[in-house]
Amino acid sequence: MQFIDDAEFQVAIDLDGGGKITSIKWRELEFTIPFRGNVLTSGWYPMAPWAGRVRDGLITSASGVEHQLPTNIDPPHAIHGFGITSSWQEIGPGRSLLHLPKPYQGATVEQTIEVLDDAIRWSLEYDDNGCDLPFWLGMHPWFARDLDRGGQAEVEFNAEKMLKRGSDGLPMNEMVAMAPEPWDDAFTEIRGTPAVVWEGLARIDIESDAPWWVVYTEDPDGVCIEPQTAPPDAANLGISGENYIEALFVFSEG
């Protein structure tokens, strides 16, 4: 475990449990969702070397070789990368490194979590080290709908476009106008700064130049606003991701 203890923040990071932020307390309020029996539905976790689902877990290298990714968590698809099921190596305060397994063997991901006066800066960086498989990165924070007092979490989010979602839940290669909630969708060309607001208590603004965002509001216990370098199933949609992503989570009174 890694712990960051600041005047207003207390952060716990489970390196053996997928590099996941298992607790974020700000002014004694807990903003993460505790473990609920499924590795996908709690904490704030890194998604690497892919974010979201990969259809049937099949991914093809630049040299044309097809590889099978694990599909045991969300069959028949691969989901959210290797990071969430791996042990990360501590390499400094708030810093950790993941040596990826096959078929990404040789590639690495570095995670950095830093506490500032009123914010948490979170970054991921991928180094292919000669691996020619597609990659894209993302962050998956689960924000608790209910804190111990105050109003329930509301999402502030607006975007120009979203990918149409197929009947299997995966995005299609078709751009449409933003639909109303509830969402489990991939958006691009966002307007303004996404935020989660607990009226009368707190708000978290999420500042990032990520080109893609996934927003999930279909869970009764939490909401997710996920900056990503490419959308779910990006490689099969012909969309490339970047090797670095950074987001600033700014906390203030609601």
Secondary structure, 3 states (H helix, E strand, C coil): CEEEECCCEEEEEECCCCCEEEEEEECCEECECCCCCCCCCCCEEEEECCCCEEHHHEEECCCCCEEECCCCCECCEEECECHHHCCCEEEECCEEEEECCCCCCCCEEEEEEEECCCEEEEEEEEECCCCCCCCCCEEEEEEECCCCCCCCEEEECCEEEEEEECCCCCEEEEEEECCCCCCEEEEEEECCCCEEEECCCEEEEEECCCCEEEEECCCCCEEEEEEECCCCCHHHHCCCCCCEEEEEEEEECC
